[in-house]
Amino acid sequence: MGPAGNTKLRPAWAVLRFACAAVLLCGLLAPAKMAWADEGASSSDASSQQEVDPSNRINPRQTPDNSFLYDTSIDELVQADSSYQGNYVQVVGEVVGDSLVAEEDPGCHWITLESLETGSSSSISVLIDDKYLGYIDAYGRYNQVGTKLQVRGTFYLTCPSHEGIMDIHAESVQLVENGIKEHEQFDIATFIPGIVLVAFGIALTFLYNYLHEKER
Ligand SMILES: [Zn+2]
């Protein structure tokens, strides 16, 4: 078929051809766009972490500014006796699980800090001011290492304000180490929509060619 054949293309064919091209293009671009989005997210994370890091990274061995501060551990606290009630303590732990809005304490969240001791899964509930949530770049769970925080505050073996649970009311929170997010591992699920679109576009192209040939 010569150039004359092309000019005889009916609008329906032109639309179908355009649709094929558009779907193919979307399919090819989708994974790339997702990859960019991911990178964008991680690089903005990185920059916000850098903003937090220099001024807030602490030396855990620095002299406590409060002489009654007990530099202790989560493992010690979960085994503590009543003599610890109301003590001003300092612990370091990994943020795990999720943060929860503290309904009885406006402007605060509950987080769970887990012991850093190997083989220990001791954890404690910590009430923190919302302004510290920005330090938390990852919550520890399967495939993900949570942010490590140092918390100073009042320890309650049985908290009078919170139904007798064991908790720490944080007065200050410092970032010790950023978490490691799971998105750094390859996730095939991210690419499935793109793969499906590409396959669909290829199928449409074949269909178009088949019907077009048949019509000739
Ligand atoms: Zn409490």
Residues whose N, C-alpha, C, O or C-beta is under 5 A from the ligand:
A	BS01	ZN	C159 S161 H162 D167
